[in-house]
Amino acid sequence: MQSARAWVSSSRVRRSNAAVRFVYLKGTRAILAERLANRRDHFMPPALLDSQLTTLEEPAPDEHTWVCDIREAPDAIVADLVKRAA
């Protein structure tokens, strides 16, 4: 089965010159675990974090992904992405 990222990358969306850009919110396991532990009533239990990180495919350089460090405040991340998109 093809991943969603592979489908978008190879689909008509990319070939149509549409403005498609992947954004990768990168963070350490420790930060992710802390945030999961602080969530309430979320669909993903913290026990699944390790399996999710094991299967995570970080973007390849040829995907031209915008990588954002999740240590930054959400508003700062959004501001950076808006600036990049301009």
C-alpha positions in Angstrom: 0.0 0.0 0.0 1.3 3.4 -1.0 1.7 6.0 1.8 -0.3 9.2 1.6 2.9 11.2 1.3 4.0 9.1 -1.7 0.6 9.5 -3.3 0.6 13.2 -3.0 4.2 13.4 -4.2 3.5 11.4 -7.3 -0.1 12.4 -8.0 -1.6 14.9 -10.3 -1.6 17.4 -7.5 2.2 17.8 -7.8 2.2 17.6 -11.5 -0.5 20.3 -11.8 1.9 22.9 -10.4 -0.4 23.3 -7.4 1.3 24.8 -4.4 1.8 21.6 -2.3 4.4 21.7 0.4 5.0 19.1 3.2 5.5 20.5 6.7 7.3 18.2 9.2 6.9 19.1 12.8 10.1 17.7 14.3 10.6 17.0 17.9 12.4 14.7 20.3 10.8 11.6 21.9 11.1 13.4 25.2 9.1 16.4 24.1 6.5 14.3 22.4 6.1 12.1 25.4 5.7 15.1 27.7 3.0 16.6 25.4 1.1 13.3 25.1 1.2 12.9 28.9 -0.4 16.3 29.3 -3.2 15.7 26.9 -6.6 14.8 28.1 -9.2 12.8 26.2 -7.0 12.4 23.2 -7.4 9.4 20.8 -3.8 8.4 20.9 -2.6 6.8 24.2 1.0 7.7 25.2 1.8 3.9 25.1 1.7 4.1 21.3 4.4 6.8 21.0 7.4 4.4 20.5 5.6 2.4 17.8 4.7 5.6 16.0 8.3 6.8 16.1 9.6 3.5 14.9 7.5 3.7 11.8 8.0 7.4 11.2 9.6 8.1 7.9 11.4 11.4 8.1 11.3 13.5 4.9 14.0 13.0 2.4 16.0 16.0 1.1 14.5 15.6 -2.3 11.0 16.2 -0.9 11.9 19.8 -0.1 9.9 19.6 3.2 9.7 22.6 5.5 11.0 21.3 8.8 9.8 23.1 12.0 11.2 22.5 15.5 8.3 21.9 17.9 10.3 23.5 20.7 9.1 26.8 19.2 5.7 28.2 20.2 2.9 27.3 17.8 2.4 31.0 16.9 6.1 31.2 16.0 5.9 28.1 13.8 2.9 29.4 12.0 4.5 32.8 11.5 7.6 31.1 10.0 5.5 29.0 7.7 3.6 32.0 6.5 6.9 33.8 5.8 8.2 30.9 3.9 5.1 30.7 1.8 5.1 34.4 0.9 
